[in-house]
Amino acid sequence: MRMEKIAITMDGSLVRILDNLVKLHVFPNRSKAIQQSVKEKVERLDHTGLARECAKLDSNFERKMSEEGFVGDLSQWPQY
């Protein structure tokens, strides 16, 4: 993957926290810490988008679709 250099401006207290995490070897350097943080946030937003789309589904329609073809007595099902 091609890496690109960017410049960012951050609150000083946040930079001190970041530097402390590097000092404690939680991250190897500032750059890796920020990369991982941004990656995790983007992944979380992707999942949030999926949740929003799922919320648009009609639960009654989805239930009917899932139960389609579901007929018969449960006692005839094998035991697990």
N, C-alpha and C positions, 0 to 999 in steps of 0.2 A: 504494500500500500504506500502510495506517495504521501509523504508528510509535508505539510505546509506550515510556515512560520506566520504567527499572528501576534499582534500586540493587544494587550487588554489593560484596562484600568480597574483596580479593585480597591475597596475600602481597606485602609491600613490595618484595622483590627483583624480583618479576614486574612490578610497576607501574613500577619503574625501567627494566626492559627495554622495556616497552611505551612509556614516554615517550621512550626513546632511538630506537625505531623511528619514532615520530612526528617527532622532531627530525630524523631522517635522511630524512624525507619518504617513508618506505615506506608510511605511512598518513597521511591528512590529519588525523586526530585519534584519541583513545582509543576513542571510540564506534565509529567505522568499523572500527578494528582488531579490536575485540571482536566486532562484528557479523560480519565476514568469517570470523574464527576459528570462531565458533559455527556459521555456515553450512557451512563446510568439514567440520567434525566431524560435523554431522548428515548431510551427504551421504555421508561415509565410513561412518557407521553404517548408512545405507540400503543401501549396496553390500555391507556385511558381512552384513546380513540376507539379501540376495539370495544371497550365497555360501553361507550356512547352509542356505537352502532348496534350493539346487542340490545340496548335499552329501547331501541326503536322497534324491535320485533313485537308482534302481537302475541302475547303469551297464550291466549286461548287457541289461536291458529296453530302455534308451534306445538301445543299439547295435543291437539287433534292429529297433527301430522305424526307425532311420535307414537300415538296410540293406534294409528291406522294399521289394520291387520292384526291388532292385538285382541284376539277373541279366544274364548275357551276358559276352562276352569284352571285356576292356578294350582290346584291339587294335582294336576296332570304333569306339572313341570318337574324335572328331576331335582333332587335334593343336592345342595352344594355344601 
